[in-house]
Amino acid sequence: MNKEQLMTHARAVLKHSYSPYSKFPVGAAILMKDGTVISGVNVENVSFGATNCAERTAIFTAITQGYQKGDFEAIAVAGETEDFLPPCNICRQVMVEFFAPTTPVYLTNGAGDIREFLLKDIAPLAFTELDM
């Protein structure tokens, strides 16, 4: 699956976003190494701290379905923004937990342009191990 096809999945789920407070829908689609695509959307709450981002929704859904760290091939993030929509830092840290540093991260803008990054480039200085 190419980045355009994966982004099509991310854009298709935007309509399922629950974003009544921010009016800022986000969709994500993850390509798993076995070829499965798992999607997620942001789900807001009136208590904004209880909101879950699209990227984490998709990652947590994959884990719930039995996928494990290392099973993730690529992620696409879509929104209706003028500029490219990057994952928040909480999502980047969760991505670091489950994705390889060289995992492609595809971002789009409202015009449909796609930019490709590697996870290691958008999550510098992330926590990678717990020293106790």
C-alpha positions as CSV (number, residue, x, y, z in Angstrom):
1,M,0.0,0.0,0.0
2,N,1.4,3.4,-0.9
3,K,1.2,6.6,1.1
4,E,-1.7,8.0,-1.0
5,Q,-3.8,4.9,-0.3
6,L,-3.1,4.9,3.4
7,M,-4.0,8.6,3.5
8,T,-7.3,7.9,1.8
9,H,-8.1,5.6,4.8
10,A,-7.2,8.4,7.2
11,R,-9.3,11.0,5.4
12,A,-12.3,8.6,5.1
13,V,-12.6,8.3,8.9
14,L,-12.6,12.1,9.5
15,K,-16.4,12.0,9.4
16,H,-16.4,9.7,12.5
17,S,-14.5,12.1,14.6
18,Y,-16.3,13.2,17.8
19,S,-15.1,16.8,18.1
20,P,-18.1,18.9,19.1
21,Y,-16.0,21.3,21.2
22,S,-13.0,22.1,19.1
23,K,-14.6,21.4,15.7
24,F,-11.2,20.0,14.8
25,P,-11.6,16.5,13.3
26,V,-8.5,14.3,12.9
27,G,-8.3,10.9,11.3
28,A,-5.4,8.4,11.4
29,A,-4.7,5.2,9.6
30,I,-2.0,2.7,10.5
31,L,-0.6,0.1,8.1
32,M,0.3,-3.0,9.9
33,K,3.1,-5.2,8.7
34,D,0.6,-7.9,7.7
35,G,-1.2,-5.4,5.4
36,T,-4.2,-4.7,7.7
37,V,-5.2,-1.0,8.0
38,I,-6.5,0.2,11.4
39,S,-8.1,3.6,11.7
40,G,-8.8,5.9,14.5
41,V,-10.3,9.4,15.1
42,N,-10.1,11.9,17.9
43,V,-12.7,11.5,20.6
44,E,-13.3,14.7,22.6
45,N,-14.7,15.2,26.1
46,V,-15.9,18.3,27.7
47,S,-13.0,17.8,30.1
48,F,-10.3,18.2,27.5
49,G,-7.8,16.1,29.4
50,A,-10.0,13.1,28.8
51,T,-9.9,13.6,25.0
52,N,-8.1,10.9,23.0
53,C,-6.3,11.7,19.7
54,A,-6.8,9.9,16.5
55,E,-3.3,8.4,16.4
56,R,-3.6,6.9,19.9
57,T,-7.1,5.6,19.1
58,A,-5.7,3.7,16.2
59,I,-2.6,2.5,18.1
60,F,-4.7,1.3,21.1
61,T,-7.2,-0.4,18.7
62,A,-4.3,-2.3,17.1
63,I,-3.1,-3.4,20.5
64,T,-6.6,-4.5,21.5
65,Q,-6.8,-6.6,18.3
66,G,-3.6,-8.4,19.3
67,Y,-0.9,-6.5,17.5
68,Q,2.3,-5.9,19.4
69,K,5.3,-3.5,19.4
70,G,7.1,-3.9,16.1
71,D,3.9,-4.8,14.1
72,F,3.4,-1.2,12.8
73,E,4.6,-0.3,9.3
74,A,3.4,3.3,8.7
75,I,0.9,5.9,9.9
76,A,-1.1,8.6,8.0
77,V,-2.6,11.5,9.8
78,A,-5.3,13.7,8.2
79,G,-7.2,16.8,9.1
80,E,-8.8,19.7,7.4
81,T,-6.0,22.2,8.2
82,E,-4.2,24.7,6.0
83,D,-0.8,23.4,7.0
84,F,0.4,19.8,7.6
85,L,-1.1,18.3,10.7
86,P,1.6,16.7,13.0
87,P,0.8,14.4,15.9
88,C,0.8,16.0,19.3
89,N,3.7,15.1,21.6
90,I,1.7,12.6,23.7
91,C,0.9,10.7,20.5
92,R,4.6,10.9,19.3
93,Q,5.7,9.4,22.6
94,V,3.1,6.6,22.2
95,M,4.4,6.1,18.7
96,V,7.9,5.8,20.0
97,E,6.7,3.0,22.3
98,F,5.3,0.8,19.5
99,F,6.9,1.9,16.2
100,A,10.4,1.6,14.9
101,P,12.4,4.8,14.7
102,T,12.3,4.6,10.9
103,T,8.5,4.2,10.6
104,P,7.1,6.5,8.0
105,V,4.7,9.2,9.3
106,Y,2.6,10.7,6.5
107,L,1.0,14.1,7.1
108,T,-1.5,15.9,4.9
109,N,-3.1,19.3,4.7
110,G,-6.6,20.3,3.6
111,A,-5.4,20.6,0.0
112,G,-4.5,16.9,0.0
113,D,-0.7,17.3,-0.2
114,I,1.3,14.7,1.6
115,R,4.6,15.0,3.4
116,E,6.7,12.1,4.7
117,F,8.7,12.1,7.8
118,L,10.4,9.4,9.9
119,L,9.3,8.9,13.5
120,K,12.8,9.6,14.7
121,D,12.8,13.0,13.1
122,I,9.5,14.1,14.6
123,A,10.2,12.7,18.0
124,P,13.7,13.8,19.0
125,L,14.8,13.2,22.6
126,A,11.8,10.9,23.3
127,F,11.8,8.6,26.3
128,T,12.9,5.2,25.1
129,E,13.6,3.3,28.2
130,L,12.9,3.3,31.9
131,D,15.9,3.4,34.1
132,M,15.2,2.4,37.7
